[in-house]
Amino acid sequence: MMSTRRFAAVLLLCACVHMTQADIEYDDYEAGEKVPEGGTEVDPRGHRPVSRGGGGYTAPRQGPPPVSGRGSYRVRPTAAPLVPKGEQEKDVQPDAGGCTHASVQMGLLCPTGCELKTALLKQESNVRREVQKLKREVDELSRSSNTVVTYVVDMSNNLRERQQVRNENGNTVTEYTGELEEQHAYVKEVVDSGFPSNIRLLQSVLEKMRQKIQKVEKAILAQRDECKEPCSVSCPIPVVSGKECEDIFRRGGRDSQMYLIKPDSFLPAYKTFCDQTTQNGGWLLIHNRMDGSVDFGRRWDDYRRGFGNVAFSVGKSQCQTPGEYWLGNDRISQLTKMGPTEVLLEMQDWSGGKVFAQYRQFTVQGEASNYQLAVSGYSGTAGNTFLDGANELFGENRTMTIHNGMMFSTYDRDNDNWIPGDPTKQCSREDGGGWWYNRCHSANPNGRYYWGGAYTRNMAKHGTDDGMVWMNWKGSWYSLKTMSMKIRPFFEE
Ligand SMILES: *[C@@H]1O[C@H](CO)[C@@H](O)[C@H](O)[C@H]1NC(C)=O
């Protein structure tokens, strides 16, 4: 009986000490399921290796090749139509935007803070839960320590009784009492020294968390205020417009900015950002990441329609372009099927390094084919992840990370090649965004945005490399600072 209670007391103490240690890092509430320690972070992770008895890997059948051949564009005329730089007429279009509306037209202007607000609100509830839990545990602990204190008091009384008995009965119980005294001393010491300080520590952790939550609440309130009114920002839209950015360039639109384009005469025009300087311009920005302000962990419908901010407010009705966005799979498909199209992927790390990957042919099939991807003709400095997969992997493992020929997957629509039909094997659920996942990736431009670059398994929600990864440049455990994808009708220069 004695020794069981003593054991329980020691156990309680251990639990208490352990809890304090674990909760020093209470900021880490996003980590979700913890992955066992020990994995070195240099390990490539993009693939899902075949395990004994697990479903095997069969390379998927290839889809149609990318649209190739001569497009409708000839070499650019040497003397482009003259529009004096800086004197392009600008038509100011008032542009209403809002935080609660998805930017269907891709032109809604909204402070990126609105997205931030949503993210914060999401995290807030997590923290709240954690604090509640912690509070319950602290209460529990206080209660049990009270029980232990009562127990010690009982024991002290018991000891006194025993001492009396000893006086009466001489040596018969000396041995037993000696043991009792020893235990009493031990437990009393534990209770006097260990418990209060541990509980104090826990309480201070709790207090710090409460303060943090208050700060977050203040920040959210400020954001809410800012987002209450639909943001009314005017972004000048140049008068010059066209089918896409190359068309606009040839019509004299030489500034890199937001333009109105109308690639299909049967579909409404929409706004997009044109890069008219890189490699002689004509690039239509279909994807942009630069500050983590937009959530890319989205549904199929969002990826189909497009989301994010082509332009965003920087206060005082000032407008800045481009923001973070995904143009939308329907639009990307429609644009790349009009004729041969090239794609340029540019990226930057957190110390100023820049690389690019370019494919001379890039086609995305329509929704009926789940936006199947086809590329060819690589050049660049970033590494050919789309066609070759991750250089760090070998054999089947590398084949699993090739993106060419893959269909698009989102967390609510699984078209990847990781045991199709098994709902527990979905790349998009684990790797953070919608993408042309295979089993799973060597490039993950729509992954989670990690500030600062290096991240670890334990920081990732599912222990997978869910960052904005380009394995053939920085490996699995480095999330890039910026990434973008631009397309242009292909023409021989
Ligand atoms: C594939 O990856 C797994 C684990 O990552 C490894 O054990 C296996 O040897 C790899 N296979 C090849 C062919 O490299």
The ligand as an ORCA input file, in Angstrom:
! r2SCAN-3c Opt
* xyz 0 1
  C      13.617      4.387    -51.822
  O      13.492      5.100    -50.606
  C      13.519      4.284    -49.439
  C      13.334      5.170    -48.219
  O      13.372      6.509    -48.477
  C      14.820      3.496    -49.363
  O      14.794      2.639    -48.248
  C      15.001      2.696    -50.640
  O      16.248      2.038    -50.608
  C      14.917      3.620    -51.840
  N      15.031      2.868    -53.066
  C      15.954      3.149    -53.999
  C      15.914      2.336    -55.223
  O      16.781      4.048    -53.853
*
